[in-house]
């Protein structure tokens, strides 16, 4: 019984994206996404970009990692297929908001300047609309940020 409880608590120490815990090694995380059918697009030392369908919509997925240990600390999904389509953005925004509210109902919730956030002791989920790079239109994004990965990033920046 104690072992099971301990394993459950360990599973909650990291944010999870598509069943994959953040806080692990970037290459393993990206490999797992590619096995799920996402296509590799680009890579830098700190960010790997993949493309594919996310929640039924064409999306760009950015996996951000710390510079030295390559620990995943942030994943951002950009819904690029519907950028510039105001009706599509509104419908998808409402759908995603409902999903996030249902899934993270027990987390602390804040809403400021077109960004909604759900946070707990181990992670933060952000949802909003903004421009991706130099694109003229705003699109929807969702970010999963792992607290321990973020802390590792701060240590490695020092």
ABEGO torsion letter per residue (X at the ends): XAAAAAAAAAAAABBBBGGBBBGBBAAAAAAAAAAAGBBBABBBAABBBBBEBBGGBBBBBBBBBBAAAGBBABBBBBBAAABGBAAAAAAAAAAAAAAAAAAAAABBBBBBGGBBBBBBAABBBBBBBBBBEABABBBBBBBBBBAAAAAAAAAAAX
